[in-house]
Amino acid sequence: MSLSTFKETLKPCKNNPSASSSSSSSFSSISHNFDSSINPRKPPKSSLSQQLLRLQHQESTFYLPRTQLKSPKTETLLGPEAEDNDDEEEVEEEEKQDRIFRPKMESFQFDHTGPFEPLVLSLPGEISVVQVPASINCRLLEHQRAGVKFLYNLYRNNHGGVLGDDMGLGKTIQTIAFLAAVFGKDEEADYLTSLRGNQPEKNGCVLIVCPTSVIHNWENEFSKWAPFSIAVYHGPNRDLIIDKLEAREVEILITSFDTYRIHGTILSKVQWEIMIVDEAHRLKNEKSKLYRAILEIKTQKRYGLTGTIMQNKLMELFNLFEWVVPGCLGTREHFREFYDEPLKHGQRSSAPERFIRVADDRKQHLVTVLRKYLLRRTKEETIGHLMMGKEDNVVFCAMSDLQKRVYQRMLQLPDIQCLINKDLPCSCGSPLKQVECCKKIVPNGVIWPYLHRDNPDGCDSCPFCLVLPCLVKLQQVSNHLELIKPNPKDDPDKQRKDAEFAAAVFGTDIDLVGGHTQDESFMGLSNVKHCGKMRALEKLMFSWLSRGDKVLLFSYSVRMLDILEKFLIRKGCCFSRLDGSTPTGVRQSLVDDFNSSPSKQVFLISTRAGGLGLNLVSANRVVIFDPNWNPAQDLQAQDRSFRYGQKRHVIVFRLLAAGSLEELVYTRQVYKQQLANIAVSGKMEKRYFDGVQDCREFQGELFGICNLFRDLSDKLFTSEIIELHEKQGIEHGDCESSKQIFTELQKCFLPQKELTNTSAEASQNSKPKDAGKEPVEPVLEELGIVYAHRNEDIVNYGPGIQGDKELDTNLRYTVQHSLLVVARKRKSEAVAGSKNTIENAASSKMRKKSQYSLLAQFMGMGEVDFSKWLLSANPEEREKVLLDYKRRKDKIPNG
């Protein structure tokens, strides 16, 4: 339809004079706009964005008198959508201006964006200019522009890579901007294309593989940022999508992991230009069907997006990069021998000095290689100045007396005793171990007979097939005793088995828990008497909600969420809930309601269902009720609130049952996080543990079946490891830092009024010994908290950037004041001692040399051999030699 024809259709009917007169003003306005829009070049799609960008320093324009707002200049700047009909009433015009002007300005915030100009990616002198359109570039943050350049450099060199930014830094947006540049999605530069002539067609389209839950998110982001033709290969009508691909009608194809795993052979036949895998850490297992299927893609331009590059093992790192850039890390055996083993053994707390040196060299070499194909940025490095900050507190809650008795009874079950004693000599007199002889099966057990109800002779894995079911039961006891009772939703056989198990572990306390069947009483389930974590949570929640805090409460168990829901109802809390049964279409409305409604105080979320895609920036307290073996699960849960746009400082509380298996779960998390920091970022981490993953010779305190089922009820396992590290002096000043952390944690746990009342008692009851527990006992013991620390101070080498930037005002003042006092004291000591330094240096050196010679003589070695022995000895051996030498020296004067 021509422009003149379109105008004719808009003319008022001549048979209706009133209509003609009433519409004349409107028509003249429309006609004027169309006449002025006749231009050989199409106006840019985001011209409104460009114009608003020019106005960011002229906000007064939006508050001019109404007579000035109607001026032609103002109408031109705001575009035709801001024009009002002259015949409208004054009140309607004012409402329309408010609806158009102010919300528009609020929705386009350009404080942190760049100028409205394209981002050129191609090298100077290249004929074909590749650039990110100005309409996209002006909305990118600086770190996102760097990410786009990184992706394009990989593309230009015809190989893949990994964009490993933290969650919430916009990996999706960076990818779309990169694709828009590669495919020339720049409507404002179309006239340049016509001048250059027709460009050659692309080799193919882009395949994006992602979790099912974020497919719609990818679609929405593409619609907001760039005009691509997109298709989703998921669900019915997949054959029609393949026909469109062959006809070159699709530029971007999005599919899920499960769909690709099943139909990967069909998709691998398509000639893809680029393949992108979102949440690429899903490619960690080389034996999975998904990994084998995804290797069939022929293109070399493979890009992975993930914020958790390594989760559990170093070999996961190899599997990911073997798909991204095949051969960049050598063969699998080479990687295991050259990187995996040295890095793991060099992290042992008792590792010889030569092991540490080798590990440091291999770490630097690995980081250098990965830097070519990996871009890794954290929130603290990029948008930390735009965020309110986060503290990650790990809280060890005392189990109730009943929980402790049930936990002890479970460790005494024949099933677990069989696993604990597996390496002992068999009682029948055979030279074989128990696991190889009479104790391979457990017919008198509680769990084993049900697992082998169809095979009384056992299976090939016996008795190790019992490990996982027993671990699950121990974790259930640590969280809530109701979890080990039969679930009415299970089949009758499983319910009978669970009833027998509950009766066995409850023993004489069965009446205290209401029998071995599930408690249907609302008051019984919401009672916190027999659950240590819920007792602590009850007092913490009262403190938080009285101050207007908003809480995210995570648990991976749906049954635990049911119990917590009844607990919140009993306490009168207004809450929302999201788990796997929540329809996908309802989830975003729940999130929006929680963020906008002041009355919604708590959000109950399943860790599995809520780990991705939720943006709950209004919350400032995050509680992870039960830890996961995979540290990435807990970190993803924290990031639901700790992301760009957060309203307040976020404080995370991970609740652990002290003296239970959960302490081992957490320490393994620390171990995995440290290995990831070493391998990916090249950081130097504290060496807490003597165990080595997948090494039977060095199982230490973390690995092996005996450690999993060890009785930790008589000790604070985690705190003892940390305190031992401090006593050895590996990190000077850590003990003082721990005291400060504990003191400030009290401010997080209790309101200021309660803290003031207990401060006097804390000072009276303080004891010089047991420094790690000193600040906790007076205040936190009443809450059932026996120990607490900050995760970032344990995992990272010393206080990290995050730990400094994200402290609240009170904590920052405390830390700065403490550091100032220490600095002044050290300075005064240095000034006083500087006078005697020169005179004492020579004599001190001679004394040390003579002491060293005496020690070497005591060991029957020369000084050189003794030096070699010192480098290879562990701290325990060195300490033993010093004690023996001291005893002998003390005995000599006494004859």
N, C-alpha and C positions, 0 to 999 in steps of 0.2 A: 504494500500500500504506500503510495507516494505521500509526501508531506501535505500537498494541496488537498488531496482526497481526504486525508485524516482531518484537516481543518474543516472541510465541508461537513463532515459527520458531527463535528462539535458545535456547529452553528445552531442557534435556537430556532425552534419551529416558528414560521411566519404566521401561522394561524392562531398563535397564542401571544398577543402583545405583551401581556404581563410577564410571561416567561421570558420574552425577549428583553424586556427592560430589566428584569431582576438578574438576568445572566450576563448582561453586557459587560459589567465590570469584571466578572470572573473570566469571561471569554477573552477580553482584551488582555488580561494578565497572562493567560495561557498562551495566546497568540504571540505576545511579546517575547515570552520565553522561548518558544519554538523558533521564532525568527532570529533571535540572538544566538541560538544553538547551531545554526547552519555553519559548519566548520569542516574543512577537509580532514581534520584530525579528530578522532573520537576522544572525548574528554576522559581523563584517567578514572579508573573504577573507584579509587579511594581519594578522589579530589576533596571530599569533605574532611578526610583525615589530614590532608596536606594543608588545607585552609585553617583548620583548628590548630595545627602545629604553628602556623604563623601567628596565631592569636594567643599563644601560651604566655606571652609577656604583655598582653593587652587585655587582661581579664575585665577591665573596666568597660569594655565594649558591651558586655552582656548586661550591664547595669545602667545603660544610658536611658534617658527618658523615652517614653513610647514614641514621641514624634521623631526622634532620631533613629529609633530602631526601624522605622519604616523607610528610611532613606535608601536610595538605590544601592549605595555602597554596602550597607549592612545586608541587604537582600542578596547581593552577589556573593558575599563572603559565606553566608549561611546556606546558600543553595535554594532551589525552588521549594524544598520541603518546608522551609521556614516562612513562606509567604502566607498571609492571612487574607481571607475574603473581606473586602471593605464593608460589606453589608452585615457582617456579624456583630453581635452585641459586644459591649466593652468588657463584660465579665468573661465571656467565652474567649475573647482575644487574649486576655491576660492569662487565663488558664492554659491556653495553647502555647503561649510564649514560655511559661514555666515548664510545660511538658516537653517543649522542643529544645530550649536553650540550656537550662541548667543540667538536666540529666545527661544530655549529650556531652557536655563538658566534663562531667564526672566520669563518664564511661571511657573517655580518651585521656589518659594520664601519660604525658610524655616526659616526665621528670627524669626518667632513667633511660631514655631512648636516644637514638642518634638523629641526624638530620634526614630530611626527606630526599634521599639520593640513593642510587643503586650501590650495591656492594660488589665491586669488580673482583672476580676470582681468578680469571685467566691471567697469564703472564703478560708483561708489557711486550708489545710487538706482535702478538698473536692476531691472526686475521679474524677468527671467530671469537667475539667477545662473550664470555660467560659471566653473568652477573646475577646477583639476587635482586629482584625487583625492589624499587624504592618503597612500594607500598608494604613490603614485608620487612625490609631492612630497618625502616624507621621504628618498628615495634620490637626489634631484637635488643637484648642486653649485650654488653660487650663480650662476656664469656660465650654467648651464643654465636656471635659473629666469628669468634675464634674457632668454635666447634664446626661451623659451616666450612670455614677455610680448611680445617683438618680433613673433613670428609671429602672435599673436592680434590685436595692434593693426593689422597689415596686413589680417587677415581681417575685422575689424570695419569697416575703411574700404573693404572690397570691392576690394582690388587686391593684387597679388602682391609678391614680394620675394625676396631672396637671403640665405640664412644661410651666410656665408662663413668660418666658423671654421676654424682649422687642423685638419689631420687628427689624429684621436684625441681631440677635445674633446667627442664625443658628439652629433653632429648628428642621428643616427638617433634617439637617446633623446629629444632635445628635440622632434623632430617627433612622435613617438608620444605624448608628454605633451600636446602641443598638440592633437592629434587626440582624445585621451581627454577633454579639457576641452570641445572643440567638440561632440562626440557624446554627452556626458554619461555617460561610462563610469565612474560612481562607485557601486559596489555599496553602499557604506556610507551613501549618501544617497538610496537608493531610496524610503525612506518619505516623504521630502520631495516626491518626484515624485508619489506617490499623493495627497498633500495638495493639491498644486497642480492636479491633474487631468491629463488627457492633453495632452502637448505636441504641436505640429504636427510633421509628418514633415519630415525633411531633404529638400532638393531633389534630392539624388543621393548617390552614394558617392564614394570617393577613388580616384584613379588614381595609382599610383606606378610610374615608369619608372626603371630602374636597370640597371647592368651585370649580365650573366648570373651572374657569379661571386658576387654579393652578394644574390641573390634569397633564398636560404635563410637568410642572415643577417637579412634583414628579417622573414621568417617567425618565426624564433627569438626575435627581440627583441619582436615583438608578443605572442607567447605568454608571455613573461616579464613584460611590463609592463601589458597591458590586454586585456580580453576582447572582441576584435573578431571578426567573421566575415570570414575572409580567403580569397581565391581567387587562384591563380596562373595567369595567361593566358600559358602558355608550353608548347610541346610539343603532344602530342595532346590531344583532348577539349576543344578551344577552344570549339566550338559549345555544349557543355553549360554552359560558364562564361557565355556570353552569355545563355543562357536564364535562368540564376540571377540575372544582373544585371537583366534585365527584370522578374523576379518579386520584386525587392528583397530577395533572400536574401543578398546580398554587400554588405559595407560597405567593404572594402578590396580593391582589385584590384592585383596586382603583376605587372608584365611587364618584359621586357628591351628594350634599345634595338633590337636586331635584329628582334625580333618586332613591336615597334611600327612600325618602319620599313616592314615588309612589310604589316602588317594595320592600319595607322593609320586607314585610311578606315572600317573597321568600328568601331573604338573611338571615333572622333570623333563618331559618331552618338549615343553615349550621353550623357545629361545628367549631367555630372560636377559635384559640389559643389566639389571641390578637386583640383588636379593638382600632383604633386610629382615633380621630376626629381632623382634622386641622381647625383652626379658631373656636375653641370650644365655644366661646362666642355666637355662633348662637343657642346654647341650653339654652338661657336665659328665654324663655317663655314656661312655663309648659303646656300651653293650645294649643300649636302649634302641627300640625300633625307630624312634624319632630321629636319633642321631644318625643311624645308618641310612634312613630315608633322605635326610637333608644333605648328606654327602653326595647324592646323585645329581645335584644341581650343577650344570656345566659352567656357569659364569664364574669368573675370577673376582668379580666385584661383589664381594660378600661383606655385609656390615652387621655387626652385632651391637645392640643397645642394652646395657645393663648397668645398674648401680652396684651390683654385688658380683664382681668378676670371679671371685673365689669364695666358696662357702665352707667347705669341709676339708678338702685335700688339695695339695699342690697339683696333683695330676688332673684335677678339674680345669686348671689353668691351661694345661697342655691340650686337653680335648677341645676347649673353646677355640684356641688359636690354630689348632690343626685344621679346623673347619674354615676359619677366617682366611688364613694365609698358610696353606699346606706346606710343611717343611720348614717354617721359619724358626722353630725351636728344635730342629733335628728329629730324630726318630724317638719313639716312645721310650726305648731302653736308654738311649743317650740322655734324654731329659731326666729320667729317674736317677741315673748314676751321676750326672754332672750337676744337676740342680736340686732335685727332690731330696736325696739322701744327705748331702752336705748341709743344706739349709735346716733340715729337721734336727740333725745331730748337733749342729752348731748352736741351736737354741736351747739345748739341755743346760740346766743350772750347773751341773758338774762337768760340763764339757771341757776338755783340755784346751789350752790356749791355741794350739795349732789347729784344732777343729774350728775354733771361733774365727781365726784368720782366714781359713779356707772358705767358711760360710760367708764371710764378709765379701771376699773377692767374687764368689759365685753370685751373691746377691747383686752386687754392682753390675756384673756382666749381664744378668737376667734383666735388670731394669733398663740397661742400655738397649738391649734387643727389643724389649717390649715397647719402648718409647717410640719406635718407628711406626708401630701399628696400633698404639693405644693412647687415648687421651683421657686422663682421669683428673677430675676436679671435684673438690668438696664444696659444701655450702659455705663453710667458713672462709674459704679462699675467694669465693665469687660474690655471693650475695649476703655474706655475714653482716655487712653494715646496713642492710635493708631489713634484717630480721631482729626479733626480740631476744633470741637465744634459747638455749636448752641445757638442762642438767639431767644426767642419767644416773639416778641413785639405785643401788642394789641393796635391798633391805632383807635381812635374814630374820625371819619370824620364828619364835619358839613354838614347836608343836605342842598341842595340849597333852596332858598326861595320858589320856585315853589313846590319842594318836601314837604316842611313843610306845605304849604297850602293844598296840596292834602291829606297829612296824616291827617290833622285836619278835612277835610271834610269827610274822611272815618270814623273817629271815631264818627261822628255825624249821620251816616246812621242809619235808624230804626233797621236794623238787629243787629248792634253792641250795640246800646242803649238798645235794649231788653235784651241783655246779661248782660250789666253793671248794669241795674236796676232790675235784676231778683228777688232780695230779698227785694225790697221796697214794702210797702203796695199798693194794687191795687187801681187804681183811681176810680173804680166803687163803692167804699165804703165797699167792702167786707173785712173781717178780714184776708183773705188769701193773700199770696205774689203774686206779678205779674206773676211769673213763674207758679203759680198754678191756676191762674184765667184767666183774659182776655188777657194777654200778652204772652200766651204760644206759639201762632203762630204769624207770622208777614206777613200778606197778603199784606201790603203796602211797604214791603222791596224791596231791589234790588236783593239780593242773594236768599232769602227764596223761592219766587215763582218759581224760576227755579228748585231748589232742590226738590220741591214738586209739580211739574207740573202734575204728575199723581195721586197725592193725596192731594187735596185742604184742607183737614181737618188736615193735618199734620201727623207726625209719632210719635211713642212712645218716641223718644229721643228729641222731640222738647222742647225748642229751642236750646238744646245743640248740635244738629247736625250742627249748624252754626259755631261752634268754629273753626274747622279745616279749612274750606274754608275762613273764615275771617282772620285767622292767615297767611294763604298763601298769601292773597292779601296785608296784611300789610308788609310782608317781601318783596314782589315784589316792592311796593312803596319805601321801604328803599333802594333797590338796583338800580332800574332804572325804570322810569315812562313808558318806552316802553313795559315793561313786562306785564302791566295790560291791554294792548290793545288786541284785538282778534288775535288769532293765526290762520293763513290761513290753517294750517294743521288740525284744529279741524272741527267737524261737524257743519253744518249751524246753528243749534239751539244754540249750545254753543257759536258760534261767535256772534250771536245776543245778547245773555245774556251778554257776555263780553263787547260788544259795549255799551249796556245800563249802565253797571257798570262804564265804563270809562267816559261816558258822565256825570254821576252823580258826580263822584269824581273830575273831571277836572273843572266842573262848568264854571265860567267866564274865566278861563285860557285855555280853550280848543283850542283856536287859537294858543297859544304859543307852544303847543305840536303837532301841525299839525293835529288836529282833533282826533276823537276817533278810527280811523282805523290805522292799522300798517303802520309805515313810511317806504316807499320803497326807500327813498333817501339815497344814500351812505353817503353823507355829513351830513345829518340829524342824522343818527344813530351813526356816529363816533364823533359827537359833544359832548363835555363834559360839556356844559354850564349848563344843568339842572340836572346833577348828581354829588352829592357831593363826592362820592367815586372816580369817574373817574377823577374829577378835581385834587384830591390829587394824584391819581395814575399817571396822566400825568406828573406832576412835579417830582415825585419820579423816574419814568421810565427814564426820561431825564437824571437825575443825575446818575442812575445806569449804563445805557448803555454807557454813555460818559466815564465811568471808566472801561468798558470791563466786567461788571458783566453779568452773565447768570441767567435768571429769569424763575421760574415755576409759572404759573398763574392758580389758581384753581377756579372753580365755579361749584356748583351742578346743575345749570340751563343751558341747552343747548342753549336756546334763549339768555341768558346772554353771553355765549361763542361766539355766532354769533355777538353780538354787540362789544364785545372786539376784535374779529377778524378784524372787519372793522376799529376799533380804531387803531390797530397795523398797518394795511395796510396804513392808512392815515399818520401815523408817520414814515413810511418807515422802519419798523422793519422786520427782517427776522425771521420767526417763524415756528413752527410745531404745529399740533393739534391732540389730541386724545380724543375721546368720545365713547359713546356706539355703534355708527355706524361704528367705525373703525374696520376692519376685524382683527381677532385674529392673523392671520399670518403676518400682516403688523406691528403690534404694536412694536415688538422687533426691527425691522429695524428702526422705527422712533426713538426709544430710543438710539440705537447705533449711528444713524446719529447726534442726538443732542449732545451726549457726545463727539463725535469725531470732529464735525465741528465747527470751531471758528466763522463761519458766522451765525450760528443759535443762536439767542440771547434770544428768548422767546419760552416757550413751554406752549401752552394752553391745559389744561387737565380738563376733567370732574371729579369731586370728586368721583362720584360713580364708573366710569369706571377705574380710575387711582389710586384707593385706595390700590390695592394689586399688587405685582409682578413687579413693575417698579423700576429700579435702575438708577436714574438720578444723579449720583454723581458729574457731572461737574457743576451743578447749585450751586450758592452761595446766591441767593435771592429766597425766597418762599413767594408768595402772596396768601392768602386765601381770595377771594373777598367777600364771604358770609358765615357766620358761620352756623354750624349745631347744632341742639338740642343735638345730641349725640357727646360728646367730642372726642370719639374715631375716628370719621370720620376726624376731623381736624388734630388729631395727626398722623393718618396714612398718610394723605397727606404730612405732614411735613417730614415724614420719607422716602419719595421718594428720598430726597437729603441727609438727615442726616442719613448716614449708613456707614458701613465699606467700605473704598475706596474713601471717599469724597475727593475732590481736594482742597477745600478752606473752610474757616469759613462760616457757614450758618447762615443767619439772616432771620427770619420769620416775616412777617407782616400780622396780621389778621385785615382786614378792617371792622369796624363797623360803622353804621350810628348812630351818637350821638342823644340821645333823642328819639329813636325809639324802637320798639320791640326787635331789635337785642341786645340792652344792656341787656334785660332780658334773652335772649337766652344765652349770654355769662356768666352772673352771675349764671345761672343755671348750665352751664358747670363747673364753679368753684366749686359750691356746690357738684356736682357729683364727680368731681375729688378728692375733699377733703374727701368725704365719702369713696371712693375707697382706698385712702391712709391710712385712719384710719383702715378700716376693713382688708385690705390685708397686708399692711406693718406695721401696728401698729404705724404710725406716729402721732405726735401731730400737729394739724392744727389750724390756726387762726379761731376764731369764728366771722365771719362777719355778718351772717344773723340770723334773728329771726324766719324765716319760717321753717316749718318741712314738708317734702314731705309726701303726702297722709294723712295729718292731718288737718281737717277743723278748729280745735280749734286754731292752730298756723299756719295760712297761711302766716303771716308776709308780707314781701315785695316781695316774689318770687312766691308764689303759689296762685292758685285761679283765676277764670275768671276775676275778677275785676282788678287784677294786670296785666293780659295779655293785657287788653285793656285800660290801664291807659295812660293818656297823660303825657309824660315825656319831652315834648319839652322845658319846662321852667327850667329844671335842668339837671345837669350832674349826672345821677343816680348812675353809678358805682363809680365815683370819690368821691361822697359824702359819700358812704358807707365806702370806704377805708380811707378817711380822718377822719371820725367819729371814726373808729377803732384806728387811730393813736392818736387822741386827748384824747381818754380814757386811753391812756398809757399802753395798753395791751402789745404792743411791743415797748420797748424803742429803740430809734434810727431809727425807720422806716422812719420817716419824712426826716432825713438826707439822708437815702438810696434812697428815692424817688427823691430827688433833684439831686443826682448823676446820677440816671438812666435817668431822663429827659435831663440833660445836655449831656450825652453821646448819647442819641437817636438822638440829633441834628446832631451828626457826621455821624449817619447812614442815616439820611434823606437828608442831603445836602452835596455837595462837600466841600472840605476844603476852597476853595476860597470864596464861598458864606457864609460859617460859619464865616470866619474872618471878612467879611464886616458887619455881623450882631452882632458880639460879643460886640462891643462898644454900640450899641443901646440896647442890652439886659441888659447891666450893668446899663445904664441910666434909663431904664424903670422898673427896678426891684422894687418890693414893698414888704415890710416886711410881710404884711398880705397876705393871700391866698397863702401860701407857696407851696401847691401842684401844682398850676398852674403857678407859677412864671417863671420857665425856659422855659415853652412852649410858652407863649404868644408872645414874640418878634420874634421868628423864625418860629414856626410851624403854627401860625395863618395865615400866608401868604399862606401856603399850604392847608388851610382848615382843619387843625388838631387841635382839641380843647383839647385833653387829650390823654395821652399814658402811658403805663407802661409795665413791663415785666411780663409775665404770671407766670414764675417760682417763682418770688418773691411774688406774690399774693397767689398762691396755696400752696406752701411749707411753712413750719414753719421757717421763716427767710431765708436768702440767702443760697441756697442749694449747694451741691458739684458741680453740673453742672454750676450753676451761677458763681462759682469761677474759675473753670478750663477752661471754654470756653470763657472767656472774651478776646477780642483782646488786642493788646499791649497798645494802648492808654487808653482804659477803665481800664485795670488792673493797669496801672500807676496811673490813677486818683483815683481809689478806694484805692489803697495802700497808696497813699499820704494822702488822707482824713483820713483814719484810723490811720495813723501815727500821724497826727496833733491832732486828738481826744485823742489818747492814751497819748501823751505828756501832753496835757492839763489836763487830768484826773490825771495823775501821779503827776503833780505839785500841783494840788488842794489837792490830798491826802497827800502829804508831808507837805503842809502848814497847813492842818487841823488836822494832826495826833497829834500835840502838845496839842490841846484843846479837843481831843476826850474823853479822860478818865474823865476830869473834867466835860464835858458837858453831858456825858452819863446818869448819875443819874438824873440830873435836867431835861433833855429832857424826860426821862421815866416818871418822876413825872408829868410833864406838860401834856403829852399824857393821862396819867391815869385820871387826873382831868378833862380834856376835855371830855374824854369818859364818865365819871360819869355825867357831866353836860348834855350831849346829852341824856343819858339814862333817867335822871330826866325830861328833856324836852319832851320825848316821853311817860312819865308816866310809865316807866318800871324799873325793876331792871337790874343790869349789865348783869346777866346771860340771862334773857329773851331778853334783847336788843341784846346780841350776837347772839342768835338764829334767831332773826328777821333779822339781817344783813346778815346772811348766806342765807336766803330764798329770800331776796329782790333783785330786779333787779337794774341796775345802775341808771335808771331814778328815782326810788323811793328813793334811797339813796341821790341822788343829790337834790331832792325836800326837803328832811328833812334838809339837810345842809343849803339850801337857807332860809327856814323858820326860822331855828335857828339863822342864821346870821341877818335876818331882826329884829327878836325880840331882839337880843342882841344890835343892833344899836339903837333901839327905847328906851331902858331902860334909858340910860344916859340923854336923852332929855325929860324925863318925860312922 
